[in-house]
Amino acid sequence: LVIMYAGTTSNNNTNDPVLAKRIREIQEKEARVRQLEKELDDFESDLKSDSKGVRAIKNWPCKSYAFARNAIDIDIPIQYQKAVKKFYSLWWLTVLCTICNWLSIIWWASLYKSSFQDYLFASLYVVVGSPLSWMLLYKRFYKAMQANGALGSLFFLFLFAHLLWVCLMAIGFTLMDAGGWLIMTKAFVDKHSGLGFMMLVSSILWSVNVISTLYLMRVAQYSYGMYLATKHANMADNFA
């Protein structure tokens, strides 16, 4: 009896002209939405194909002396902009670390009559370390987020290498000319208070860099997870 009643109700609803009209309107709207989504996808693909081979205008650090492209609010999809800005902050932190480390080691070398190697290594961290951090970490992440989060395994390898480097610098091995905690302790023990406080600042900066890198590893993993989820959803839609 229940089945018969349900069948009768369903037939009555189908025969209701108002309900049938409402269903037809909903179906037309759904079809229109699907059509708009298809048109938007075609428009985006046309834009990408048209922009191939076109070099983006360089604008960093300023338009007059620009040698790189850095326009997060324009180039990066909105869902990835915060992550890119965090990696940009990490790069600036790394620059600050290498400069503070250079000042600390130059002071250290002048007090302890160190060799030319100390001056060389401290200078290389600034001259080579900062540009490498820009190219291998920040710009790789930047370009990957332009492609909706398509990070490669090389990026995570470089990020791990960066983490290892800043950890060693924070510890403060004299062999590496690292203005970290060990070399800071020696400066205070030898009653070089001024150098000790300079080393303290350097040690704190390197330690903050370690913590920031660990945090941004999670951010990068989350961004890559979003990319994989979107990719699999698109594949499922194509097979549907």
C-alpha positions in Angstrom: 0.0 0.0 0.0 2.9 2.4 0.9 4.5 1.7 -2.5 1.3 2.3 -4.3 0.7 5.6 -2.5 4.3 6.8 -3.3 3.8 6.0 -6.9 0.5 7.8 -7.0 2.1 10.9 -5.3 5.0 10.9 -7.7 2.6 10.8 -10.7 0.5 13.6 -9.2 3.7 15.7 -8.8 4.8 15.0 -12.3 1.4 16.0 -13.7 1.4 19.3 -11.7 2.1 22.0 -14.3 3.6 24.4 -11.8 6.0 21.8 -10.4 6.9 20.7 -13.9 7.6 24.3 -15.0 9.8 24.8 -11.9 11.8 21.6 -12.6 12.3 22.7 -16.2 13.6 26.1 -15.1 16.1 24.5 -12.8 17.3 22.2 -15.5 17.7 25.2 -17.9 19.7 27.1 -15.3 22.0 24.1 -14.6 22.6 23.7 -18.3 23.4 27.5 -18.6 25.9 27.2 -15.6 27.6 24.3 -17.3 27.8 26.2 -20.5 29.3 29.3 -18.7 31.9 27.0 -17.0 32.9 25.6 -20.3 33.2 29.0 -21.9 35.3 30.2 -18.9 37.6 27.2 -19.2 38.0 27.8 -23.0 38.8 31.5 -22.3 41.5 30.6 -19.7 43.1 28.1 -22.1 43.1 30.7 -24.9 44.7 33.2 -22.6 47.4 30.7 -21.6 48.1 29.8 -25.3 48.2 33.4 -26.3 50.7 34.3 -23.4 53.1 31.5 -24.3 56.4 32.9 -25.4 55.5 36.4 -24.0 58.0 37.5 -21.3 56.4 39.1 -18.3 57.5 42.7 -17.6 60.2 42.8 -14.9 59.3 45.1 -12.0 61.6 44.2 -9.1 63.2 45.7 -7.1 62.0 48.8 -8.9 60.9 49.7 -12.5 64.0 51.8 -13.2 66.4 49.0 -12.2 64.3 45.9 -12.6 65.9 42.5 -13.2 63.1 40.1 -12.0 59.4 39.7 -12.0 57.6 39.9 -8.7 53.9 40.8 -8.8 52.1 38.4 -6.4 48.7 40.2 -6.5 48.7 40.0 -10.3 50.4 36.7 -11.2 49.3 34.4 -8.4 45.8 33.0 -8.0 44.2 34.4 -4.9 44.1 31.1 -2.9 47.9 30.9 -3.1 48.8 34.6 -2.6 49.3 34.3 1.2 51.6 31.3 0.8 53.7 33.1 -1.8 54.0 36.2 0.5 55.2 34.0 3.3 58.0 32.5 1.1 58.9 36.1 0.1 59.2 37.0 3.7 61.4 33.9 4.3 63.7 35.2 1.5 64.0 38.6 3.1 64.7 36.9 6.5 67.5 34.9 4.8 69.0 38.1 3.4 68.9 39.7 6.8 70.5 36.5 8.4 73.4 36.5 5.9 74.1 40.2 6.3 74.1 40.0 10.1 76.2 36.9 9.9 78.7 38.7 7.7 79.0 41.6 10.2 79.4 39.1 13.1 82.1 37.1 11.4 84.1 40.1 10.2 84.1 41.4 13.8 85.1 37.9 15.0 87.9 37.5 12.5 89.3 40.9 13.4 89.5 40.0 17.1 90.7 36.4 16.7 93.2 37.1 13.8 91.4 34.6 11.6 92.4 33.6 8.1 91.2 34.8 4.8 88.8 31.9 4.6 86.6 33.4 7.3 86.2 36.6 5.3 85.6 34.6 2.1 82.9 32.3 3.5 81.0 35.1 5.3 81.0 37.1 2.1 79.9 34.1 0.0 76.8 33.6 2.2 75.7 37.1 1.2 76.8 37.2 -2.4 75.8 33.6 -3.3 73.5 32.4 -0.6 70.8 35.1 -1.0 70.6 34.8 -4.8 70.4 31.0 -4.6 67.6 31.3 -2.0 65.7 33.6 -4.4 66.1 31.3 -7.5 65.9 27.9 -6.0 63.2 28.5 -3.3 61.2 31.7 -3.7 61.0 31.9 -7.5 60.4 28.1 -7.9 57.5 28.4 -5.4 56.3 31.6 -7.1 56.2 29.9 -10.6 54.6 26.8 -9.2 51.8 28.8 -7.6 51.3 30.5 -11.0 50.5 27.0 -12.3 48.0 26.5 -9.5 50.4 24.7 -7.1 52.3 22.4 -9.4 55.4 22.0 -7.1 58.0 19.5 -8.2 60.2 17.2 -6.1 63.2 19.4 -6.7 61.6 22.2 -4.8 61.2 20.1 -1.7 64.8 18.9 -2.1 66.0 22.5 -2.2 63.7 23.4 0.7 65.2 20.6 2.8 68.7 21.7 1.9 67.8 25.2 3.0 66.6 23.9 6.3 69.8 21.9 6.8 71.9 24.9 6.1 70.1 27.3 8.4 70.2 24.7 11.2 74.0 24.4 10.9 74.3 28.2 10.8 72.1 28.6 13.9 74.2 26.0 15.8 77.3 28.2 15.0 80.1 26.0 13.9 83.3 28.0 13.5 84.4 25.8 10.6 81.4 27.2 8.6 81.9 30.8 9.8 78.4 30.6 11.2 77.3 33.3 13.7 75.3 31.0 15.8 74.9 29.8 19.4 78.3 28.1 19.8 80.4 30.9 18.5 78.2 33.4 20.5 79.0 31.4 23.7 82.7 31.6 23.0 82.5 35.3 22.5 80.9 35.8 25.9 83.3 33.4 27.6 86.2 35.4 26.2 84.6 38.6 27.6 83.9 40.1 24.2 80.5 41.4 25.2 79.9 43.6 22.1 80.7 40.7 19.8 78.6 38.4 22.0 75.5 40.6 21.6 76.1 40.8 17.9 76.3 37.1 17.7 73.2 36.8 19.9 71.2 38.8 17.3 72.6 36.6 14.5 71.8 33.4 16.4 68.2 34.5 17.0 67.8 35.4 13.4 69.1 32.0 12.2 66.9 30.2 14.7 63.8 32.1 13.5 64.8 31.1 10.0 64.8 27.4 11.1 61.4 27.7 12.6 60.0 29.6 9.6 61.4 27.0 7.2 59.8 24.2 9.1 56.4 26.0 9.1 56.7 26.8 5.4 57.4 23.1 4.6 53.8 22.5 5.9 52.5 25.4 3.8 54.2 24.0 0.7 52.8 20.5 1.4 49.3 22.0 1.8 49.6 24.0 -1.4 50.7 20.9 -3.3 47.9 18.9 -1.8 45.4 21.5 -3.0 46.9 21.2 -6.5 46.6 17.4 -6.5 43.0 17.5 -5.2 42.1 20.0 -8.0 43.8 17.9 -10.6 42.1 14.7 -9.5 38.7 16.4 -9.4 39.2 17.7 -12.9 40.2 14.2 -14.1 37.1 12.8 -12.4 34.9 15.4 -14.2 36.5 14.5 -17.5 35.7 10.8 -17.1 32.2 11.5 -15.8 
